[in-house]
Amino acid sequence: MTNNKCVFLDRDGVLNEERGDYTFRVADFNVLADVPEALQILKGAGYLLVVVTNQGGLAKKVYTKNDMLACHQKLQATVNNLIDAFYYAPAHPSVSASLARKPDSLMLEKAIARFNIDVTQSWLVGDQHRDIIAAQKVGLKPIWIKEFPEPGVCSAPDLLSAAQLIAGNKKTGN
């Protein structure tokens, strides 16, 4: 069986607008403008696309699984169903423990096993330090969506820039 390459994607702040609070209403779920183009570039370069997202609002009963799934359906509709899978961690540290919740790596490990992913050819794009830690735990190359990069951490200002970097169309200073 052939090993696949994959780009794992955090959700809030990478694919959709980060609101600073839980984003669970479809009306508030705004896909960022360059996301469809970015995902098309990654698909064109042969990558599987897998969303890995902490959804602690489920454990806190702020919203329901159906609310979250409706947002994921809106995302898929906006990007012409380019995303291969969604993994989410419903736990929140104030309510319950979970090895799936980033910075732990169980969501990533499950997808790696399911899709036979070669981590040496794969990436994780996230906007929080916990995303970078989770990526490093399983050997993925992380890209931090961050305005002011930190030394030694590959970063990009947005997903489109990250996609161009991953696809080999752009160089980074880090």
N, CA, C and O atoms as a DFTB+ gen file, in Angstrom:
696 C
 N C O
     1  1       0.845      -1.187       0.000
     2  2       0.000       0.000       0.000
     3  2       0.885       1.244       0.000
     4  3       1.877       1.313       0.725
     5  1       0.526       2.189      -0.793
     6  2       1.280       3.431      -0.922
     7  2       0.986       4.386       0.231
     8  3      -0.146       4.475       0.707
     9  1       2.008       5.090       0.664
    10  2       1.813       6.093       1.705
    11  2       1.323       7.388       1.082
    12  3       1.791       7.789       0.016
    13  1       0.389       8.033       1.743
    14  2      -0.184       9.282       1.261
    15  2       0.454      10.463       1.965
    16  3       0.947      10.351       3.088
    17  1       0.435      11.594       1.284
    18  2       0.860      12.827       1.935
    19  2      -0.385      13.632       2.257
    20  3      -1.394      13.552       1.556
    21  1      -0.299      14.416       3.335
    22  2      -1.483      15.074       3.864
    23  2      -1.133      16.447       4.416
    24  3      -0.029      16.670       4.912
    25  1      -2.088      17.358       4.323
    26  2      -2.004      18.615       5.053
    27  2      -3.151      18.606       6.055
    28  3      -4.325      18.589       5.686
    29  1      -2.779      18.616       7.332
    30  2      -3.753      18.724       8.410
    31  2      -4.020      20.206       8.627
    32  3      -3.099      21.022       8.580
    33  1      -5.267      20.547       8.863
    34  2      -5.672      21.940       8.978
    35  2      -6.442      22.175      10.263
    36  3      -7.446      21.511      10.523
    37  1      -5.972      23.119      11.066
    38  2      -6.782      23.591      12.174
    39  2      -7.961      24.336      11.557
    40  3      -7.876      24.777      10.411
    41  1      -9.040      24.482      12.283
    42  2     -10.233      25.116      11.721
    43  2     -10.276      26.618      12.001
    44  3      -9.976      27.420      11.116
    45  1     -10.642      27.003      13.213
    46  2     -10.847      28.417      13.551
    47  2      -9.535      29.191      13.464
    48  3      -8.552      28.838      14.116
    49  1      -9.528      30.246      12.658
    50  2      -8.340      31.061      12.477
    51  2      -7.492      30.657      11.292
    52  3      -6.612      31.410      10.875
    53  1      -7.743      29.479      10.741
    54  2      -7.019      29.003       9.561
    55  2      -7.978      28.900       8.377
    56  3      -7.707      29.430       7.299
    57  1      -9.096      28.216       8.585
    58  2     -10.088      28.032       7.519
    59  2     -11.225      29.041       7.594
    60  3     -11.745      29.490       6.573
    61  1     -11.593      29.384       8.796
    62  2     -12.683      30.344       8.995
    63  2     -12.228      31.444       9.945
    64  3     -11.235      31.308      10.659
    65  1     -12.967      32.510       9.931
    66  2     -12.666      33.679      10.754
    67  2     -12.643      33.301      12.234
    68  3     -13.562      32.663      12.747
    69  1     -11.568      33.713      12.903
    70  2     -11.464      33.515      14.353
    71  2     -12.240      34.626      15.028
    72  3     -11.926      35.804      14.854
    73  1     -13.245      34.262      15.793
    74  2     -14.129      35.249      16.417
    75  2     -13.756      35.531      17.859
    76  3     -14.292      36.461      18.461
    77  1     -12.841      34.741      18.432
    78  2     -12.477      34.941      19.822
    79  2     -13.425      34.248      20.784
    80  3     -13.201      34.258      21.994
    81  1     -14.467      33.655      20.262
    82  2     -15.445      32.916      21.041
    83  2     -15.800      31.688      20.206
    84  3     -15.324      31.549      19.079
    85  1     -16.597      30.835      20.726
    86  2     -16.984      29.645      19.964
    87  2     -17.743      30.026      18.701
    88  3     -18.660      30.846      18.733
    89  1     -17.348      29.417      17.591
    90  2     -18.032      29.646      16.327
    91  2     -18.844      28.386      16.024
    92  3     -18.294      27.348      15.654
    93  1     -20.154      28.499      16.187
    94  2     -20.998      27.321      15.993
    95  2     -22.280      27.625      15.241
    96  3     -22.985      26.701      14.833
    97  1     -22.596      28.884      15.049
    98  2     -23.774      29.239      14.247
    99  2     -23.341      29.390      12.794
   100  3     -22.361      30.075      12.501
   101  1     -24.063      28.760      11.898
   102  2     -23.719      28.810      10.482
   103  2     -23.626      30.264      10.010
   104  3     -22.748      30.597       9.214
   105  1     -24.502      31.110      10.482
   106  2     -24.496      32.521      10.071
   107  2     -23.207      33.237      10.493
   108  3     -22.807      34.209       9.852
   109  1     -22.561      32.771      11.553
   110  2     -21.322      33.380      12.048
   111  2     -20.074      32.689      11.506
   112  3     -18.957      33.158      11.728
   113  1     -20.258      31.589      10.805
   114  2     -19.139      30.785      10.312
   115  2     -18.723      31.327       8.944
   116  3     -19.313      30.983       7.920
   117  1     -17.703      32.177       8.946
   118  2     -17.253      32.833       7.724
   119  2     -15.943      32.222       7.251
   120  3     -14.901      32.389       7.885
   121  1     -16.008      31.512       6.128
   122  2     -14.805      30.930       5.539
   123  2     -13.936      32.079       5.021
   124  3     -14.432      32.989       4.358
   125  1     -12.647      32.030       5.326
   126  2     -11.725      33.080       4.892
   127  2     -11.615      33.083       3.367
   128  3     -11.683      32.032       2.729
   129  1     -11.447      34.267       2.794
   130  2     -11.550      34.474       1.346
   131  2     -10.617      33.607       0.505
   132  3     -11.037      33.103      -0.537
   133  1      -9.372      33.417       0.922
   134  2      -8.406      32.687       0.098
   135  2      -8.405      31.178       0.343
   136  3      -7.618      30.454      -0.269
   137  1      -9.271      30.701       1.224
   138  2      -9.270      29.283       1.576
   139  2      -9.597      28.372       0.381
   140  3      -8.886      27.387       0.182
   141  1     -10.630      28.648      -0.419
   142  2     -10.887      27.751      -1.559
   143  2      -9.681      27.633      -2.497
   144  3      -9.352      26.532      -2.940
   145  1      -9.026      28.743      -2.800
   146  2      -7.847      28.714      -3.673
   147  2      -6.706      27.935      -3.025
   148  3      -6.032      27.144      -3.686
   149  1      -6.493      28.160      -1.734
   150  2      -5.424      27.465      -1.012
   151  2      -5.639      25.954      -1.030
   152  3      -4.702      25.195      -1.277
   153  1      -6.869      25.519      -0.767
   154  2      -7.144      24.079      -0.749
   155  2      -7.022      23.484      -2.147
   156  3      -6.596      22.338      -2.293
   157  1      -7.385      24.240      -3.169
   158  2      -7.237      23.764      -4.552
   159  2      -5.757      23.563      -4.884
   160  3      -5.400      22.581      -5.535
   161  1      -4.902      24.473      -4.448
   162  2      -3.452      24.339      -4.665
   163  2      -2.940      23.062      -4.001
   164  3      -2.178      22.305      -4.602
   165  1      -3.361      22.830      -2.764
   166  2      -2.896      21.645      -2.028
   167  2      -3.394      20.353      -2.668
   168  3      -2.641      19.386      -2.789
   169  1      -4.655      20.338      -3.074
   170  2      -5.204      19.151      -3.761
   171  2      -4.452      18.906      -5.063
   172  3      -4.114      17.771      -5.397
   173  1      -4.195      19.998      -5.798
   174  2      -3.472      19.888      -7.065
   175  2      -2.061      19.340      -6.887
   176  3      -1.504      18.735      -7.803
   177  1      -1.485      19.553      -5.703
   178  2      -0.148      19.044      -5.397
   179  2      -0.200      17.620      -4.820
   180  3       0.827      17.063      -4.433
   181  1      -1.403      17.041      -4.767
   182  2      -1.538      15.643      -4.363
   183  2      -1.708      15.376      -2.878
   184  3      -1.495      14.252      -2.426
   185  1      -2.085      16.383      -2.118
   186  2      -2.248      16.207      -0.674
   187  2      -3.686      15.847      -0.305
   188  3      -4.641      16.374      -0.876
   189  1      -3.819      14.938       0.658
   190  2      -5.093      14.761       1.343
   191  2      -5.268      15.977       2.251
   192  3      -4.286      16.566       2.701
   193  1      -6.507      16.348       2.515
   194  2      -6.799      17.479       3.392
   195  2      -7.664      16.999       4.548
   196  3      -8.769      16.497       4.342
   197  1      -7.154      17.157       5.769
   198  2      -7.840      16.665       6.959
   199  2      -7.904      17.783       7.997
   200  3      -6.877      18.327       8.405
   201  1      -9.108      18.114       8.413
   202  2      -9.311      19.119       9.454
   203  2      -9.202      18.445      10.814
   204  3      -9.792      17.390      11.044
   205  1      -8.439      19.066      11.716
   206  2      -8.320      18.599      13.102
   207  2      -8.620      19.792      14.003
   208  3      -7.878      20.775      14.010
   209  1      -9.703      19.702      14.755
   210  2     -10.169      20.867      15.495
   211  2     -10.610      20.525      16.913
   212  3     -11.343      19.561      17.134
   213  1     -10.157      21.323      17.864
   214  2     -10.661      21.228      19.228
   215  2     -12.043      21.872      19.258
   216  3     -12.222      22.987      18.769
   217  1     -13.001      21.183      19.822
   218  2     -14.371      21.704      19.910
   219  2     -14.880      21.559      21.339
   220  3     -15.851      20.851      21.606
   221  1     -14.193      22.254      22.257
   222  2     -14.517      22.181      23.674
   223  2     -15.903      22.686      24.034
   224  3     -16.423      22.359      25.100
   225  1     -16.503      23.474      23.164
   226  2     -17.862      23.953      23.406
   227  2     -18.871      22.830      23.469
   228  3     -19.950      22.989      24.040
   229  1     -18.525      21.683      22.881
   230  2     -19.416      20.513      22.968
   231  2     -19.474      20.006      24.416
   232  3     -20.556      19.764      24.951
   233  1     -18.308      19.850      25.039
   234  2     -18.266      19.368      26.428
   235  2     -18.910      20.366      27.380
   236  3     -19.519      19.984      28.380
   237  1     -18.768      21.648      27.059
   238  2     -19.336      22.695      27.909
   239  2     -20.814      22.952      27.599
   240  3     -21.456      23.786      28.237
   241  1     -21.337      22.230      26.619
   242  2     -22.749      22.323      26.218
   243  2     -23.128      23.729      25.734
   244  3     -24.254      24.183      25.935
   245  1     -22.177      24.401      25.099
   246  2     -22.425      25.705      24.491
   247  2     -23.179      25.517      23.175
   248  3     -23.992      26.355      22.787
   249  1     -22.896      24.408      22.498
   250  2     -23.536      24.082      21.223
   251  2     -23.590      22.568      21.068
   252  3     -23.011      21.835      21.870
   253  1     -24.282      22.107      20.044
   254  2     -24.466      20.677      19.820
   255  2     -23.581      20.177      18.682
   256  3     -23.019      20.960      17.916
   257  1     -23.473      18.868      18.592
   258  2     -22.737      18.248      17.491
   259  2     -23.353      18.654      16.154
   260  3     -22.628      18.893      15.188
   261  1     -24.665      18.735      16.088
   262  2     -25.328      19.140      14.841
   263  2     -24.971      20.567      14.448
   264  3     -24.832      20.858      13.260
   265  1     -24.818      21.466      15.428
   266  2     -24.377      22.834      15.139
   267  2     -23.000      22.805      14.475
   268  3     -22.771      23.456      13.456
   269  1     -22.090      22.037      15.074
   270  2     -20.728      21.934      14.545
   271  2     -20.740      21.330      13.142
   272  3     -20.068      21.832      12.242
   273  1     -21.502      20.254      12.958
   274  2     -21.555      19.587      11.653
   275  2     -22.133      20.501      10.572
   276  3     -21.713      20.433       9.417
   277  1     -23.080      21.345      10.930
   278  2     -23.645      22.302       9.968
   279  2     -22.562      23.290       9.508
   280  3     -22.523      23.663       8.336
   281  1     -21.698      23.705      10.415
   282  2     -20.583      24.581      10.036
   283  2     -19.624      23.845       9.100
   284  3     -19.122      24.429       8.139
   285  1     -19.371      22.574       9.376
   286  2     -18.481      21.790       8.516
   287  2     -19.100      21.591       7.129
   288  3     -18.389      21.587       6.124
   289  1     -20.411      21.429       7.079
   290  2     -21.089      21.317       5.779
   291  2     -20.960      22.622       4.996
   292  3     -20.745      22.596       3.784
   293  1     -21.089      23.755       5.674
   294  2     -20.933      25.046       5.007
   295  2     -19.511      25.183       4.460
   296  3     -19.312      25.650       3.339
   297  1     -18.534      24.776       5.252
   298  2     -17.143      24.819       4.808
   299  2     -16.953      23.956       3.566
   300  3     -16.375      24.405       2.577
   301  1     -17.441      22.714       3.618
   302  2     -17.312      21.814       2.466
   303  2     -17.985      22.402       1.224
   304  3     -17.428      22.321       0.129
   305  1     -19.165      22.986       1.375
   306  2     -19.872      23.582       0.243
   307  2     -19.068      24.740      -0.348
   308  3     -19.047      24.929      -1.564
   309  1     -18.412      25.510       0.513
   310  2     -17.632      26.663       0.065
   311  2     -16.376      26.241      -0.685
   312  3     -15.915      26.956      -1.575
   313  1     -15.818      25.085      -0.333
   314  2     -14.564      24.629      -0.952
   315  2     -14.777      23.454      -1.913
   316  3     -13.838      22.715      -2.210
   317  1     -15.992      23.287      -2.388
   318  2     -16.313      22.232      -3.362
   319  2     -15.919      20.836      -2.878
   320  3     -15.412      20.021      -3.650
   321  1     -16.157      20.571      -1.595
   322  2     -15.928      19.247      -1.000
   323  2     -14.489      18.752      -1.150
   324  3     -14.265      17.564      -1.383
   325  1     -13.528      19.643      -1.020
   326  2     -12.120      19.261      -1.154
   327  2     -11.557      18.594       0.102
   328  3     -10.523      17.929       0.037
   329  1     -12.222      18.766       1.230
   330  2     -11.706      18.217       2.491
   331  2     -12.047      16.730       2.570
   332  3     -13.194      16.327       2.379
   333  1     -11.022      15.926       2.858
   334  2     -11.187      14.473       2.889
   335  2     -11.783      13.962       4.191
   336  3     -12.476      12.945       4.190
   337  1     -11.528      14.645       5.301
   338  2     -12.049      14.174       6.592
   339  2     -11.986      15.288       7.617
   340  3     -11.179      16.213       7.525
   341  1     -12.867      15.167       8.595
   342  2     -12.900      16.069       9.754
   343  2     -12.709      15.231      11.009
   344  3     -13.389      14.222      11.197
   345  1     -11.793      15.646      11.861
   346  2     -11.624      15.052      13.180
   347  2     -11.809      16.178      14.191
   348  3     -11.309      17.286      14.000
   349  1     -12.524      15.885      15.256
   350  2     -12.730      16.906      16.276
   351  2     -12.607      16.280      17.660
   352  3     -12.924      15.111      17.880
   353  1     -12.134      17.109      18.573
   354  2     -12.001      16.700      19.972
   355  2     -13.070      17.443      20.763
   356  3     -12.975      18.659      20.928
   357  1     -14.093      16.731      21.261
   358  2     -15.203      17.385      21.943
   359  2     -14.929      17.747      23.405
   360  3     -15.767      18.383      24.045
   361  1     -13.791      17.359      23.934
   362  2     -13.501      17.593      25.354
   363  2     -13.060      19.031      25.601
   364  3     -12.632      19.735      24.686
   365  1     -13.174      19.446      26.848
   366  2     -12.624      20.720      27.301
   367  2     -11.963      20.468      28.657
   368  3     -12.544      19.782      29.498
   369  1     -10.768      21.004      28.889
   370  2     -10.049      20.714      30.139
   371  2     -10.843      21.022      31.407
   372  3     -10.614      20.394      32.441
   373  1     -11.761      21.968      31.346
   374  2     -12.545      22.304      32.544
   375  2     -13.638      21.285      32.830
   376  3     -14.233      21.289      33.907
   377  1     -13.904      20.402      31.849
   378  2     -14.996      19.439      31.985
   379  2     -14.494      17.998      31.954
   380  3     -14.910      17.175      32.770
   381  1     -13.594      17.692      31.007
   382  2     -13.128      16.320      30.838
   383  2     -11.755      16.299      30.172
   384  3     -11.394      17.226      29.447
   385  1     -11.009      15.255      30.418
   386  2      -9.687      15.097      29.819
   387  2      -9.813      14.351      28.494
   388  3     -10.763      13.598      28.280
   389  1      -8.838      14.572      27.604
   390  2      -8.859      13.891      26.320
   391  2      -7.473      13.904      25.698
   392  3      -6.796      14.932      25.690
   393  1      -7.056      12.760      25.179
   394  2      -5.793      12.687      24.444
   395  2      -5.968      13.163      23.004
   396  3      -4.984      13.365      22.293
   397  1      -7.218      13.343      22.572
   398  2      -7.483      13.825      21.216
   399  2      -7.254      15.329      21.129
   400  3      -6.797      15.829      20.101
   401  1      -7.562      16.038      22.177
   402  2      -7.495      17.495      22.165
   403  2      -6.045      17.966      22.004
   404  3      -5.158      17.548      22.748
   405  1      -5.820      18.845      21.017
   406  2      -4.485      19.415      20.846
   407  2      -4.155      20.262      22.075
   408  3      -5.016      21.018      22.525
   409  1      -2.979      20.170      22.623
   410  2      -1.723      19.761      22.021
   411  2      -1.441      18.262      22.009
   412  3      -0.379      17.855      21.541
   413  1      -2.343      17.434      22.502
   414  2      -2.152      15.998      22.335
   415  2      -2.445      15.621      20.889
   416  3      -2.918      16.451      20.113
   417  1      -2.169      14.386      20.529
   418  2      -2.102      14.055      19.108
   419  2      -3.000      12.915      18.644
   420  3      -2.812      12.413      17.536
   421  1      -3.968      12.489      19.448
   422  2      -4.770      11.329      19.068
   423  2      -5.553      11.548      17.773
   424  3      -5.670      10.621      16.972
   425  1      -6.094      12.748      17.548
   426  2      -6.798      13.011      16.281
   427  2      -5.858      12.766      15.099
   428  3      -6.230      12.133      14.111
   429  1      -4.654      13.273      15.221
   430  2      -3.665      13.110      14.158
   431  2      -3.305      11.643      13.967
   432  3      -3.236      11.157      12.838
   433  1      -3.078      10.941      15.067
   434  2      -2.702       9.532      14.998
   435  2      -3.788       8.696      14.322
   436  3      -3.483       7.808      13.525
   437  1      -5.041       8.975      14.635
   438  2      -6.146       8.240      14.011
   439  2      -6.173       8.462      12.502
   440  3      -6.341       7.511      11.738
   441  1      -6.011       9.698      12.073
   442  2      -6.027       9.996      10.635
   443  2      -4.806       9.402       9.937
   444  3      -4.915       8.893       8.821
   445  1      -3.661       9.465      10.578
   446  2      -2.439       8.895      10.006
   447  2      -2.629       7.404       9.748
   448  3      -2.252       6.899       8.691
   449  1      -3.211       6.705      10.713
   450  2      -3.462       5.268      10.548
   451  2      -4.532       5.005       9.491
   452  3      -4.351       4.143       8.631
   453  1      -5.630       5.732       9.545
   454  2      -6.756       5.515       8.618
   455  2      -6.357       5.726       7.161
   456  3      -6.736       4.944       6.290
   457  1      -5.592       6.780       6.901
   458  2      -5.258       7.148       5.520
   459  2      -3.845       6.734       5.106
   460  3      -3.383       7.112       4.030
   461  1      -3.156       5.964       5.948
   462  2      -1.799       5.513       5.651
   463  2      -0.917       6.700       5.251
   464  3      -0.350       6.725       4.159
   465  1      -0.813       7.662       6.134
   466  2      -0.123       8.915       5.850
   467  2       1.359       8.820       6.205
   468  3       1.731       8.352       7.281
   469  1       2.182       9.271       5.285
   470  2       3.617       9.392       5.502
   471  2       3.868      10.748       6.165
   472  3       3.774      11.787       5.512
   473  1       4.182      10.737       7.448
   474  2       4.349      12.006       8.177
   475  2       5.532      12.811       7.671
   476  3       5.555      14.032       7.826
   477  1       6.516      12.155       7.068
   478  2       7.685      12.894       6.582
   479  2       7.357      13.743       5.358
   480  3       8.127      14.635       5.004
   481  1       6.231      13.479       4.713
   482  2       5.794      14.256       3.553
   483  2       4.572      15.125       3.876
   484  3       3.947      15.691       2.979
   485  1       4.247      15.219       5.157
   486  2       2.977      15.847       5.547
   487  2       3.190      17.047       6.471
   488  3       4.247      17.211       7.080
   489  1       2.162      17.868       6.553
   490  2       2.205      19.151       7.245
   491  2       0.991      19.323       8.149
   492  3      -0.021      18.641       7.991
   493  1       1.110      20.243       9.092
   494  2      -0.044      20.729       9.847
   495  2       0.015      22.255       9.836
   496  3       1.040      22.849      10.169
   497  1      -1.095      22.879       9.452
   498  2      -1.192      24.335       9.449
   499  2      -2.121      24.734      10.586
   500  3      -3.285      24.335      10.613
   501  1      -1.606      25.519      11.523
   502  2      -2.398      25.934      12.671
   503  2      -2.068      27.355      13.088
   504  3      -1.082      27.940      12.640
   505  1      -2.912      27.897      13.957
   506  2      -2.707      29.278      14.396
   507  2      -2.456      29.394      15.899
   508  3      -2.402      30.500      16.438
   509  1      -2.306      28.265      16.568
   510  2      -2.060      28.266      18.009
   511  2      -0.828      27.413      18.325
   512  3      -0.499      26.482      17.591
   513  1      -0.162      27.744      19.418
   514  2       1.016      26.978      19.827
   515  2       0.674      25.498      20.008
   516  3       1.493      24.631      19.703
   517  1      -0.523      25.209      20.498
   518  2      -0.930      23.802      20.704
   519  2      -0.962      23.020      19.396
   520  3      -0.726      21.812      19.399
   521  1      -1.250      23.684      18.278
   522  2      -1.234      23.016      16.972
   523  2       0.191      22.593      16.615
   524  3       0.418      21.489      16.121
   525  1       1.135      23.480      16.871
   526  2       2.544      23.218      16.555
   527  2       3.052      22.050      17.395
   528  3       3.747      21.173      16.882
   529  1       2.711      22.036      18.675
   530  2       3.134      20.955      19.574
   531  2       2.563      19.620      19.103
   532  3       3.289      18.627      19.048
   533  1       1.279      19.581      18.764
   534  2       0.652      18.338      18.292
   535  2       1.332      17.834      17.030
   536  3       1.583      16.637      16.895
   537  1       1.630      18.740      16.107
   538  2       2.305      18.355      14.864
   539  2       3.665      17.725      15.161
   540  3       4.010      16.678      14.614
   541  1       4.418      18.368      16.019
   542  2       5.753      17.883      16.341
   543  2       5.725      16.535      17.040
   544  3       6.648      15.739      16.866
   545  1       4.697      16.257      17.823
   546  2       4.591      14.983      18.535
   547  2       4.546      13.795      17.588
   548  3       5.028      12.714      17.926
   549  1       3.967      13.987      16.397
   550  2       3.837      12.865      15.454
   551  2       4.756      12.995      14.244
   552  3       4.684      12.179      13.326
   553  1       5.616      14.007      14.232
   554  2       6.596      14.134      13.163
   555  2       6.146      14.894      11.928
   556  3       6.784      14.806      10.879
   557  1       5.038      15.650      12.045
   558  2       4.586      16.479      10.932
   559  2       5.383      17.779      10.910
   560  3       5.883      18.230      11.941
   561  1       5.496      18.374       9.731
   562  2       6.101      19.693       9.615
   563  2       5.011      20.730       9.897
   564  3       4.005      20.768       9.190
   565  1       5.196      21.566      10.912
   566  2       4.171      22.567      11.221
   567  2       4.396      23.890      10.490
   568  3       5.532      24.292      10.238
   569  1       3.311      24.545      10.161
   570  2       3.346      25.934       9.705
   571  2       2.388      26.707      10.599
   572  3       1.211      26.367      10.726
   573  1       2.920      27.745      11.210
   574  2       2.158      28.553      12.143
   575  2       1.631      29.779      11.408
   576  3       2.406      30.585      10.895
   577  1       0.309      29.915      11.362
   578  2      -0.306      31.103      10.784
   579  2      -0.213      32.183      11.854
   580  3      -1.000      32.219      12.799
   581  1       0.752      33.046      11.681
   582  2       1.046      34.029      12.715
   583  2       1.673      35.255      12.077
   584  3       2.525      35.148      11.194
   585  1       1.249      36.395      12.527
   586  2       1.748      37.643      11.955
   587  2       3.231      37.853      12.246
   588  3       3.979      38.291      11.373
   589  1       3.655      37.545      13.464
   590  2       5.046      37.745      13.844
   591  2       5.673      36.386      14.149
   592  3       5.511      35.857      15.249
   593  1       6.389      35.824      13.177
   594  2       6.938      34.474      13.355
   595  2       7.986      34.414      14.470
   596  3       8.637      35.404      14.803
   597  1       8.115      33.235      15.018
   598  2       9.126      32.999      16.031
   599  2      10.307      32.312      15.371
   600  3      10.117      31.517      14.449
   601  1      11.521      32.598      15.820
   602  2      12.695      31.942      15.236
   603  2      12.570      30.418      15.312
   604  3      12.182      29.868      16.342
   605  1      12.898      29.761      14.230
   606  2      12.892      28.303      14.200
   607  2      11.550      27.673      13.903
   608  3      11.462      26.450      13.785
   609  1      10.501      28.470      13.777
   610  2       9.173      27.935      13.468
   611  2       8.755      28.446      12.099
   612  3       8.708      29.655      11.871
   613  1       8.457      27.549      11.208
   614  2       7.992      27.933       9.880
   615  2       6.642      28.626      10.030
   616  3       5.754      28.126      10.720
   617  1       6.493      29.777       9.381
   618  2       5.241      30.507       9.524
   619  2       4.823      31.112       8.201
   620  3       5.617      31.234       7.268
   621  1       3.559      31.487       8.144
   622  2       2.981      32.134       6.969
   623  2       1.873      33.060       7.465
   624  3       1.288      32.808       8.518
   625  1       1.579      34.120       6.729
   626  2       0.544      35.051       7.191
   627  2      -0.878      34.520       7.041
   628  3      -1.793      35.002       7.708
   629  1      -1.071      33.521       6.163
   630  2      -2.413      32.985       5.927
   631  2      -2.298      31.624       5.244
   632  3      -1.203      31.195       4.880
   633  1      -3.429      30.956       5.074
   634  2      -3.424      29.615       4.491
   635  2      -2.962      29.627       3.042
   636  3      -2.279      28.696       2.616
   637  1      -3.309      30.638       2.282
   638  2      -2.870      30.684       0.885
   639  2      -1.342      30.722       0.803
   640  3      -0.751      30.003      -0.003
   641  1      -0.712      31.536       1.612
   642  2       0.758      31.585       1.641
   643  2       1.336      30.250       2.085
   644  3       2.339      29.794       1.536
   645  1       0.713      29.620       3.075
   646  2       1.165      28.311       3.543
   647  2       1.024      27.272       2.430
   648  3       1.922      26.453       2.232
   649  1      -0.087      27.299       1.707
   650  2      -0.312      26.345       0.615
   651  2       0.744      26.524      -0.473
   652  3       1.254      25.540      -1.009
   653  1       1.071      27.757      -0.799
   654  2       2.100      28.019      -1.812
   655  2       3.452      27.511      -1.345
   656  3       4.219      26.963      -2.137
   657  1       3.746      27.687      -0.081
   658  2       4.987      27.183       0.498
   659  2       5.030      25.651       0.414
   660  3       6.020      25.075      -0.035
   661  1       3.961      25.013       0.845
   662  2       3.892      23.548       0.851
   663  2       3.999      22.989      -0.569
   664  3       4.694      22.000      -0.802
   665  1       3.322      23.615      -1.495
   666  2       3.326      23.145      -2.883
   667  2       4.631      23.479      -3.607
   668  3       4.833      23.077      -4.753
   669  1       5.513      24.216      -2.933
   670  2       6.806      24.515      -3.511
   671  2       6.849      25.763      -4.359
   672  3       7.799      25.975      -5.113
   673  1       5.813      26.601      -4.239
   674  2       5.739      27.807      -5.056
   675  2       6.320      29.033      -4.385
   676  3       6.381      30.100      -4.994
   677  1       6.748      28.900      -3.145
   678  2       7.205      30.070      -2.400
   679  2       8.211      29.626      -1.352
   680  3       8.108      28.527      -0.807
   681  1       9.158      30.460      -1.081
   682  2      10.158      30.178      -0.044
   683  2       9.811      30.963       1.214
   684  3       9.133      31.988       1.151
   685  1      10.283      30.472       2.353
   686  2      10.055      31.160       3.610
   687  2      11.379      31.536       4.240
   688  3      12.407      30.918       3.964
   689  1      11.350      32.542       5.079
   690  2      12.556      32.971       5.781
   691  2      12.853      32.124       6.993
   692  3      13.942      32.237       7.555
   693  1      11.941      31.286       7.420
   694  2      12.149      30.502       8.646
   695  2      12.450      29.066       8.332
   696  3      12.652      28.264       9.243
